[in-house]
Amino acid sequence: MKNLGYKIPEDAVIEILSRLPVKTLLRFKCACKAWCTIIGSHSFIQKHLNMALEDSNKARSFIVHRSNKYEKFFTLFVNDDGLTLQTNLSFDTKHLGSICVMGPCHGLFCIYYERHDKLLLWNPATRETKDIPKSSIPLPSNANTAQYVGFGFDSNTRDYKVVKILIKFHRDRHSDYDVEVYTLSTNSWRKIEATISDFDLWAYMFPTYWNGTYYWWGKTEEDYEDIIICFDMCIEQFDRILLPTEVLPMVHGRNRYANHCFTEYNGSLGVIFCFMGDTRSLCELWTMNGYGAKVSWTKQYYIGLFENRLMRPLMILKSKIILFTNENHDIIPYDHVTQTMRAPLPDDAIIKLKSYEWIENLWITSGGSYTESLVRIGDGK
């Protein structure tokens, strides 16, 4: 090919490269030394991440099935003819038992092996993993304890953090709390003073990360009211959020149990409240504005009343289709516009999971939105 005798300005090269997917960029690092330097630089990684986060079309919805043997990620795509399911992300848990998956945050996941008290970070796009060192707070051998973990980003220091809560229960129903924060840039833990003595966390409800804050479901200790517990990654403090007053009667009504889920809705953090009685499930979508005690709630819409179905919400897709899962671990789309349930998603991978595992090992299913990134785990940049 004839040499045209001119060189493309570096700024133009950066603009072009910053719009490419991670897989392509990793290949282009081998094209020439100059491109390798550009793609590996902190400024380019940050520019690529910012552009990806601003482009909602680059976010992909995923569902994760968790079992005692392995973790499997399913990426959902919305097409004109409905929903199709593809297996894009997978992670080998190395048979270390029950796990908790936190994230994603800027394309990173934090995986916690509860039985072994082991934490690691994972970037699926670059296939990089990093073991997090053990915390300095030892697990007491003669006490009834519980541990909760959260993962997120501190926008002030531009660093990734893991918060770990160790609760020690005593026979007189008194509890002691220790809180530690891991910082990726220093690769170390430090104990912090945080007030969390007036509420309990729920182990079986799915937490989430949103815009610098990690959210758990919980209950107040004084009257056992349902609340949301949040941890600000910047100021490293806990707060609690009261549920909408209109929802409380359903919380205290004759419902067998509740299955709520956090979800993104029109650029805000939302909650699908789902209350299940003996013969029906009632669901509503609310969104939050503000933070902590200053949060205000807005009811978006009533989702539906499902007769004779044990339904649990997973998430809302961009098309406003709501995904549910049932007692058979099917993934069921619900069209809010037509108020109809679609047929469960057909997928060979899910069928294989069900046939391979005992069905009770597949009861944990959750969903979220994932945007791939070049963020490095080794140095936290």
Buried (B, 14 or more C-beta within 10 A) or exposed (E): EEEEEEEEEEEEBBEEBBEBEBEEBBEBBEEEEEBEEBBEEEEBBBBBBEEBBEEEEBBBBBBBBBBBEBBBBBBBEBEEEEBEBEBBBEBEBEEBEBBBBBBBBBBBBBBBBBEEBBBBBBBBBBEBBBEBEEBEBEEEEEEEBBBBBBBBBBEEEEBBBBBBBBBBBEEEEEBEEBBBBBBBBEEEBEEEEBEBEEBBBBEEBBBBBBEBBBBBBBBBEEEEBBBBBBBBBBEBBBBBBBBBEEBEEBBEEEBEEBBBBBBBBEEBBBBBBBBBEEEBBBBBBBBBEEBBEEBEBEEBEEBBEBEEBBBBBBBBBEBBBBBBBBEEBBBBBBBBEEEEBBEBBEBEBBEEBBEEBEEEBBBBBBBBBBBBBBBBBEEBB
